[in-house]
Amino acid sequence: MIKQNKEDILILAIESSCDETAAAVVRNGREVLSNVIASQIALHTQFGGVVPEIASRKHMEKINQVIVRALEDAGVSLLEITAVGVTYGPGLVGALLVGVAEAKAIAYAAKKPLIGVHHIEGHVAANFITKYPGQENDISLRSGKPELEPPFVCLIVSGGHTHLVVVKDYGEFEIIGRTRDDAAGEAFDKVARAIGLGYPGGPKIDQAARQGNPHAVEFPRARVAGAPYDFSFSGLKSAVLNYVNHAKMTGKEICVPDLAASFQNAVVEALVSRAVSAAQEYGYKTLAIAGGVASNSALRAAMAKACQEDGLDFYYPSPVFCTDNGAMIGAAAYYEYKKGTRHGWDLNAVPNLKLGER
């Protein structure tokens, strides 16, 4: 059993928006007592991407197991849980429904409040996590920096989303930039497939790029007229595909590490330049990143360098909290709980839920 105060708020959090079945127990929004993830990457790799129907069925197989394990790892029972938090959108509708139905059943049976959490709000909240098991072995912790508090600018980059937002308060966002076409993570997946690296594209390109020259091929950096903080990656993706096709037609040998590094460099430059410019223009001294692509080593290094040069405090989650996980949902649910957010038994999955909507 864990030692806790009467004032402690323990959130049992569930995440099943895509292809990770995850559950966690989070104390007071900052301390992770457990974080269990059942990944489906190996299952979907053979298809080159996530198959929604297969993902939903696998969630149904795994969700009870990960929740039981999360409670056991945390050393708590359902009676000691304060509330149940769950991702209800955006995401794959079948996958979301599994998590939402489970959370409602648990909350109803245990007579606990139910809190629906926006998936992207969860990614942002990953930056609030400051204590978790094994942290003494994680060199990516923020080296004595104070805990992150709003307001700040956050770059959210994942397979389905690329947003640049001002986090005005916990759960309160102003979107100042977004992708007009492909999300950054989506571009990584498509390019990785095109150059033979396979799925998942982000980690594979990151790894290959470490052996390559980021200036071997100068790919275009798109700008959106009248929207300086918006992104566009479809042109860059097409440029890579055209390069590959031209090389094949002319018999030119393709250096995959150079191609991966050059593509990655173009994406990172677009992300970093807009994020830092936005923080400066809007007058914020703190910049954070979140989402699956936030674990990319080149992005983290480039953002840290740019923030240091411009006098900005830079925050980023540990890599395990960049990809989908229950801990980030638990952190976000805590602040929603403190604000009085409660959902009824009619809570439903909302696959296209917009950031800021309820």
N, C-alpha and C positions, 0 to 999 in steps of 0.2 A: 504493500500500500504506500502511496506517496504521501508526503507530509504537505498539508495545505491549510491555508487560513480560511475562515468562514467567508471572507470577502472575495476569495478566489472565484473566478468564473472559468469553468471548464467547458470547452466546446468540443463535441464530437462532430467531426466534419467529414463529408462524403463528396467525392469528385468522380464523375463518370461521363464527362462531356464528349470524349473522343475514344482513345484506345488505351487509356490507363484506368484501371479500377483502383481507387485510392481511398484511404481513410486515415484520419489522424485525430489525436487529442491535443488541443492547444490550450495553455493556461494563460489567461489575461492578455491574449492577443499577441504575445511576444515570445512565449516559451513553448517549444514543441516537446511534448512528453512522449509522443510516438508518431511515426509517419510510415505507413505501410502502402506500398505500390505494387500492384500486379500488372506488369507491362505486357502488351500484346505485340510488341515490335517484331519478334521472331515469327509470329503467326501471319502478320500482314506483309512481311518482306517478300514472300513468294508472289504476292500480287502487285508489288511495286507501289503500294499505298494502302490506306485504310479502307476496308470494305465494311460499310455501315452495318449490314445485317450480321456479319460475323462478329463485329465489335459488340453489338447489343447482346448477342447470345453468350459471349464470353463474360461480359459484365454480370449477367445473371448467374453464371457458374461461380464467379469469384467474389461477389460483393459481400456475402455473409462471412466468408473466410477472412477478408481483409479487415472487416469491422471488428470481429472477435479478436483478431490478432492486435489491432490497434488498442483496444481496451486492455488486453493482457499486457502488452508492452508498456502501456502507461501506468499499469497497476491500479486501475480504477474500475468501478462497476457503473452500470447505467444509472443507478440511484445517485451516484456522486456527480454525474454530468449535469451541467446547468442548462444547456440547450443543444439542439441538433442543427447544424448548418449543412446546406447542400447546394451544389451548383444546379441552377435551373435554366441557365442559358448564358450565352449562346452555345451552340454545339450541334452534334448529330441528335436528331430528335429521339430516335430509339434508345441511344445510349443515355441521354439525359433522363428519359422516363424511368429507366432502371434505378438510377440514384435517387430521383425524386420520390418514387414509390416506396423505396426502402426507408428513406428518411422520414416520410410521413408515418409509415407503420411503426417505426421505432419511437418517434416522438409521441404518437398517440398511445402506444402501449405503456411507455414509461412516464407519461404525463409531463412531458418536457416541451418548452417552447420550440417552434419550428421557424428557422430563418433561411429563406432563399437567398443565395448569393450570386451576383453576376460574375461570370468566369473571369472577365478581364479585371474586375475589381480585385479578385483573388490574386491575379498575377502581380498587380501593383502592391498588394498587401504582403507579398513575399519579402519585400524590402523591410518590413517591420519586424521580421523574425530575428531575434538576437541571441537566443539560447536554444540549443537542441542537442540531442545525444551525439557524441562524436565530434563536437565542435573543436576540441583541442587538436584534432588532426586536420582541420580545414584551414589552409593558408589563405583562403579568400575572404576571411572575416575582416571587418572594417578597422582593425588595428587601433582600437581605442577611440574611434569616432563616437560621438554621442548618438543616441537612438534617433532614427529618422522620424521627424514630425512634419505634417503639412504646415504651410504650403510648399510645393516644389514642382518642378517640371519632370515628367516621366515619359520616357520613350518605351512603348510597348511593342515588341516585335515577336511574332510567333508564326506558325504555319497558316493561321487563318486571319491574323490581324496585324496591321501596322498602324499604330496611332501615336500621335504626339499630343500629350494632354497636360493641362495644369491641374494638379491635385490641390484643390482649394481647401479641402478638409477631408476627414475620413469619409469615403464614399461619395464625395462631391467632386465632379470633374468638369472641366471645360476643354472640349476637343479643339485644338488649334491646328492640327494637321492629321491627314490620313492618306492611305494609299488610294489611288484612283483606279487601280486594276489589281495586279497580283500583290499578295502580302509578301514580305521579305522571305519568310520561311517557305512559302509556296514556290517562290522563284528558286530557292536553294534546292528543293526537291525535284523540280522540273529540269534544272540544269544538271544536277547530279545524275539523273536518269539518262539524259542526252549524252553525257560524256562517259557513261559506263560505270559509274560509281555505285549506282543502286540506291535503295531506300534503307534508312532515312537519310535524306540528302544533306541536311545541315551538318551533322557530325562528320560525315564522310568527306565533304568538301573542306571542312575545317582541318581535318587530319591531312588530306592530300596537299592542301595549300601550304602547309608548313615546309614542304620540300620544294616549293615552287617560287618563281619570281613574280611578284605582284604587278610588275610593270612590263611583263613580257608582251601583253596585248592590251592596248588602250581601248577599253570599251566605253560607250557613251554614258553620260550621267544626265538623265532627263530632268528637266525643270517644268513645273506646271505653271503656265502663265496666270498671273494674278493670285496665285496661292503659294507663297514662298515656303510654306511648311508642309505642303502635300508631297506625296511620293508617287513615283511611277516606276515599276520594275518590268513591265511587259516588253518595253523596247530593249532593255538590257538583256532580258531572256532571249528575245528574238535575235539579237546581235550574236549571242553565244551560239545559238542553233545555226545561224547563217555561217559563222566561222567554221563550225564542225562540218557542215554540209559542203562548203567550199573546199575544205581540206581533203575531204573524201573524194570529191570529184577531180581534184588536181593531183591526188596522190601524195599530198603533203602529210608528213608525220605529225601527229598531235601529241604535244607534251601535256599530259593530263595534270600534273602538279602545277605547271605554269598557267594553264587555262583556269584551273580551280582558284589559284591565287589571284589572278587578274580579275575574275568575276567577283570573288569575295571582296577584293579591294574596292571595286566600284560600288558594291552594296554598302560596305562599311563607311565609305566616304560620304555617300548620300545620307546615311542615318546620322552620323556624327555631326556633320556640318549643320544640318537643320536643327538638331537637338540643342547644340551649343548656341546657335544663333537665336533660337527661341528663348532660351533661358536669359540671354543677355537683353533681348528686346523687351521681354516681359518683366525684367527686373528681379529675377530669382537667382539666388546664389547656390541653390542646391539642384542637382540633376540626378535622376535615378533611371535605371533601365529594368525591364521586366519582360517575361515571356521566354519561350523556348530558345529563340535566337540570342537572347541575352547571355547564354552560356558560351557563345562563340568566342574563342580566345582572341581573335583579331579585333572584334568589336570591343571587347572589354579593354584591351590594351590601348586601342586608338582613342576610346572615350576617356580613359584615365589620363592619357597624355594631353588631350585637348582641354579637359577640365583643369588640370594642373596649370597649363599655360594661361588659361583665362580666369584663374582664381575661383573656380567653382568646386564645391564639395560634391563628390561623386559616390553614389551608393549603388550597390548591385547585390542581388541575392546569391547565396551559394548555389553552384550548378544544380544540385539536387532539387532546389526550390524554383528553378527556372522552368523546367518542364512541368506538365500537369501533375499536381499532388494535392493531398488533402490538407496539409499544413497551411498552405496559403489560403484555402477556403476557410479554415478555422480562424486564421488571423483576421480576415475580412468580416467573418460572421461575428466575431467579438465586438468590433466597433459598430456593426449594425445593431447588435443586441443592446449596447450601451445607449444607442440613439432611440431605442424603443421599437425597432423593426420586429414585427412578428407576422408570420404568414399562417393562413388557415389551411384546412384540410383540402381546399380546392386548389392549392398550389399546383401548377402544371408546368411542363417543360415548354420553354419558349426558344426554339432553335435560332431565331434571328433577333434575339433581344439586343437592343442598342445600349451602349454605355450611357448610364444616367437614367435609364428607364426603370420603372418598378412594376 
